[in-house]
Amino acid sequence: MNLLIKGGRVIDPSQNMDDMLDVLVEDGLVKQIGKNLQASADVKIIDAAGKYVVPGLIDMHVHLRDPGLEYKEDIVSGTRAAVAGGFTSVCCMPNTKPTIDNKAVASYIINKAKAEGFCNVFPVGSITYGLSGDRMSEMGELKESGCVAVSDDGRPVTNPELMRRSLQYAAGIGIMVISHAEELELVGEGVMNEGFTSTELGLKGIPCVAEDIATARDIMLAEYSGAPIHIAHVSTKGSVRIIREAKSRGVRVTCETAPHYFSLTDDAVRGYNTNAKMNPPLREAEDVAAIKQGLQDGTIDCIATDHAPHHLDEKDVEFNVAMNGIIGLETSLPLSLKLVDDGVLTLNQLVDKMSCNPSNIIALERGSLKVGAAADITVIDPSLEWIVEADKLASKSKNCPWLGQKMKGAAVATVVAGNLKFVR
């Protein structure tokens, strides 16, 4: 499909580009960017007047649940939700059944995504076999099979010597380690953030230092070994401070946060709302402020959804036994655009954190509209208002804390490798 995206505000931090321009797409690649471009009769025109045209959004932290847990989500439904949210590429975490700890599972995901998916899918392999934490996976095989990073996301690597060796080995073969920073002995039986709200609700709390200590340990291991590390789903002011200090002394650390950590506090749990139960848990107002400051000053490199679909039967239960996690692919963009409206980020900074930086951190060769680049493009209407309705979400699961709420801003066209995969 050849396309001409006309009259939009083209924002591409990788080229320091921010101007009213047209984008011509031919044979799956960006062919030309300029003013008043002309195209032949067989080219489809997309009117982008009043809209933003940006490098395709990249979510480096999603759970597609495929293989093995397809009743929650699968590659087809998950990638359909992704393009509806403006994402052209997603990185899927390894806590599937079986785990992404070998070539066969990674190849299954890649092949199914190519055959049936709506966007690019890049698997993340596991650090240890079966997420067991006791034996390092064959990272070289995982990289050769198409995995772009390794992580035991959902579980921390509790053995510091194993984590150290994993960092060293991964650095040697050029693959990123993504840390799930959590000290399980401090988490205990906690089900939400430890604080005033947990005390009032009578729920066991998880102290913020459970994240802070694990973040500090993994950064120190990375610093000692000289290896890069990426910290997933940062939620506490302590972690932001630790990462900021590490960056200031040259440690090769990057990190991400999720929209719920800058949009909600643990007050969202009131009423024992299981759609506000996640790991790490929603924190307090001071943490939300620190996350925003970390985004603003560059401490936090990326916004990722940690899209974690669960069946209704796993959420419509007592709070203590409900599964952790919420879906986020279809609400991430409007929640993140609010950071621009509120003056926390510039539009260029937001595109950096949702496209360019994720691509650079895990070497995807995406996140740019340079001529000759793969034509992964998101067209955004920043003023479009819409209601989050369960029956209109593309995801199989509906575990979303914003159901029934009004959102502002949405993707109106998502182009993957030159193909129009979603139109609103």
N, C-alpha and C positions, 0 to 999 in steps of 0.2 A: 504494500500500500504506500503510495506517494502522497505526502501531505504538505500543505502550506498553512502554517499557523500565523495568522495575520493580526497585527495591531496590538499585541500584548506588551506588557512591561516585562521584558526579558531580564531575569536576574540570575547571573552565574558567577558566584564568587571565585571560581577557578580561573576566570578570565577578567576579574574585576569589571564585570559587565552589568550595567543597570540602565536600561534605555528602552524606549518604545521601538520595537523592532519586529520583523517577520522572521520566521524560522522555516526553511525549506527542508523537507525530509525525502530522501530518495534511497531505495534499496536498503532500507533499514538503518541508514546512517544520516547524520546531520550533514546536509549538502552545502547549505549557505545560510548565513545570518546577515540581515541588512534591512534597509528601509525600502518600502515600496517594491518588494520582490514580485516578479511575475512568474506565472506557472502555466504549463500547458493544460489543455482541457481535461486530461485524465487525472489531474491532481485534485484530491479532496481538500476543500478549504475549511479551516476551523477559524471561526471569528473569535479572537481573543481580546477584543476591545474591552477595557475596564477590568482585565484579568491579569494575573501573574503567570508567566511562563518560566518554569524552573527545571533544572536537571531532575530527572525522576527521583522521587523520594525513596530512601533506602532505610529499611528497618532491620537493624542488625541483631534483633532479639525477639523472635516469635516462637510459639509452640504450635506446630501444625498437627501434632498428635498422630501422624501417619508415618510409619505403620503401627498397627496394633491397638490404637485407641480412636478409631475412626468414628465412633459414636459421638465423640465430642467435636471433632473437626477432621477434615482430610485435606489433601493437597489441593483438590479442586475448590472446595468451599473456602478454604483459608486464603488461597490466592485470589479468589473472586472478591473476598472481603478486602484484601490488600489493594487491588486496583480501584475498588470503590472508595478507599481511603486515600488514594493518590500515590500508593507505593508501587514502584516498578520492580523492586528487588527486595527480597526478604531472606534473612538467615535463620534457619530453623534449628532449634536446640535439640540435643541428643537424647533427651529422656523420653524416647519412644519405646515401644515393645515389639521387637527387640531394640536395644540401644544402638545408636549410630556409633558402633565401636569397631566396625569392619567394612571392607570394601563392598560387600554384597548389599548391606542396608543403605550405604551412601549412594550406590549406583541405582538402587531401586527408586530412591527419592528423586535423584536427578533425572532419570529416565521418565518417571511418571509426570514430573513437573514439565518436562519438555513436550510430552505427548498430550497432556490434559490441563496443565496449569495455565493461569492467566498472566503470570509475571515470572521473572527470574527467581529461582529458588537455589540458595547456596547452603548446603548442609554444614552444620558445626558438629564435628566429631567429639567423642568423649575423651577426657584426659585419662580415665581409668576404665578398664573393662567392666561393663555392666554398671557403671557409676558406683562401683564397690569401694573405691578409695584405697585399694590395696595392691593393684598391679597396673602399671602404665600401659595404655593401649599402644598399638602400632601406629604412631603418629605419621610416620613416613608413608605408610600404606593409605592412611586416611587422606593425607594431602594429595597423593597421586590419584586417588579416586574422586577428588573434587571438593573435599572439605576445605573451608576457608579459614577455620579456626578450631580450637579445641576448648571444651569446657565440661565440667560436671554439673552444669547449672541445675538448680533444684537441690543440690547437695554441695557442701564445701569439701575440698580435699583436706581432711583433718590432719593428715600426717605431714608435718612441715618438710621432712627430708624428701618425701615423694613429690611434694609441690616444688621444692627446689630443683630436683632432677628433671621434673617435667618442664620447668621454665628453661633450663639449660638445653635440654634436648630440642624443645620446640624452637628456641632461638637458632639452634644450629641448622635446622631444616627450613627456617623461614615461615613459621606458622604462629599466629597469635594465640596466647593463652588468655581466656576470659574467666575471671575469678568470680565465683559466687561466694561473697565474703560474709560468713556467718559462723559464729562460735556456738556450736550446738549445746555445750554444757551450760551456757548462759541462757539460751533459748528455753531449754527445759520443756515444760508443757504449756508454754505461753502461746496465746492465740491472737494477741493484738499488741499494740505498743503499750509499754508500761508507763503509766502516768495517771493523771487525775481521772480521765475518762474510763480507763480500765478498772480503777478502784471503784468508781461509782457504779459501773455495770456489773461488778463482781466477776470479771474475767481475768484470767491469769495473763500477766503482761510479759512482753519481751523487751528487755532494756536496750537502749540505743547502743550501748557499748558492745553488745553482741555483734553488731556490724562493724563498729569502729576498730575493735581489737583485731578482727580478721582482716580488715582492710589494711591496717598497719603492718600486720605480719606478712601479708603477701607482697606489699610494696617493699618491705625490707628484704625479702627473699629475692625480689626482682632486682633491687639495687645491688645486693651482694653478688648476684650472678651476672649482672650486666644485661639481663634479658628484658624485653618489653613485656608489659602486662596491661590488660584492660579490665577495669573493675565494673561489673554489671550492676544495674539497678541501684544506684546510690540514693539513699533516702535520709541520711542524718547529717546534721551540721558538723558532727565530729569527723565523719568520713570526708566531707568537703574540705575541712581544714587540713586533714592529714594529706589528702591528694594535692591540695594547693602547695603545701610546704614541700612535698616531694618533688613536684614539678619545678619549684624555685631552685632546687639544688641539682636539677638535671636528671632526675630519675625518669626512665622511659615508661611513664604511666599515662594511660588515657582512661576515660570513664564515660559512663552514660547515666542518665536518669530517665524516668518514665513520666508521662503527663500526669498520672495520678499523684505523684510526689510533689508537683508544684501546683496542683489544682485542688487537692483535698487534704484535710487533716483527719486525725483519728476520731473527730466528732462525727464523721460519716458513719461510724459503726453504731451510733445510737439507734435504738430500736432493734439491736442485734441483727443489723443488715449484713447478711453474708456476702452480698455483692461488694462490700467494702472490706472483705477479708482477703489479705494477700501476704506474700512473703518476698521481701521484707514488708512489715506492716506499715500502714499509714502512720505518719508521725505527727508532731505538734506544730503549732504555728511558727515557732522559732526555726524548726527544721525546714519548713516550706520557704521561709525567707532566705535561709542559707542556700537552699537549692537554687532559688532564683538568682541570688548573688553569684553563685558558682557558674551558672549559665552565662550571666552577664560578663563576668571577668575572664571567661575562658577556661576556668578550672574544669568545668564539665564540658566535654567535647561533643557529645551526641545526645539526641533525644530518641529513645527506642521505646516500643510499646510494652514489651514483655507480655504480648498477647497470649493469654492463658485460658482457652475455652474449657468449660466444664458443663456437663449435662445438668439439667434442672434438678434431677434427683440427688446430685452431689452438692447442690447449693441450698435447696429447699429443705434444710435439716437444721438441727440445733447448731448454734454458732461454733461450739467447741469441736464438732466433728465435720463441719463443712470443709470442702477442699479450698486451698489457697488459690487466688488468681482471678483476674478479670480479663475480658476481651478488650482490645484497644485499637485495632487497625482502622476502624471506621470513625473513631472519635479523636484520634491523635492530632490530626491536622487542625481542626477548629480550636482545640484546647491549647495547642502550641501557638496558633495565630493570636490568641488572646495575650500572649507575652509581648507581641509587637504592639497591640492596641494599648497595653498597659505601660509601654515604654521600657520594659525589661530588656528586650532585644530589638535590634534593628532587623529589617526584613532580610538583609544580607546575612546577618548572623544566624537567623533561623534557618535559612537555606543551607548554610554551612553545616549546621548541626543535624539537619535531617537528610542531607544528601552527600555533600562533598566530604565531610569528615568521616562518616561511616565507611565510605568507599576507600578513603586513604588509609584508614586504620587497618583494614583487613584486605587491602590491595585487590579491590574488585574491578578496577579499570572502568568505573562508572562515575556518576556524580559530576558530569561536565557536558556542556553543549558545544564543545569545540568542534569545528568542522572536521569530519571524518570519524567522530565518536559515535558509538552506538546510540541510536535515537530513542533513548529512554527519557520521556518528557512528561511533566505534570503541569496541567493548566488549572489554575486555582481562581475561584471567584471568592474574594475576601469578604464580600458583603452578603452572600447568600445565607439566608436563615432557614433552618430546618429543625424538625423535632426528632429526637432519637426514639424510634419506635421498633419494638422487638420484631414485629412481623416484616419490617422492611430492611433489617440487617442481613447482610449476606452470609455472615458466620452461622454455622450450625447452632452454636451455643449463644445464649442471650444473657450471660452473667456480666451485666454492665451497670455500674452505679449511676449512670446518667439517663437511664430509661425515663422517657416522658419529659426530658428537659430540652430547652431550646439551645441550639448551637448556631454559631455564626462563622461562616467560612467553610468551603468544601472544594474538593477536586471536582471539576466539571468535565475533564477529559484526561485519560491516562493512556499514554502511548508507550508501548514496549517493543523495542527493536523495530520501530517504524510502523507497528500495527496498533490500531486504535482498539484498545482492550476494554475501555469503559467510557461511556458518555452519560452525563447526568441530564 
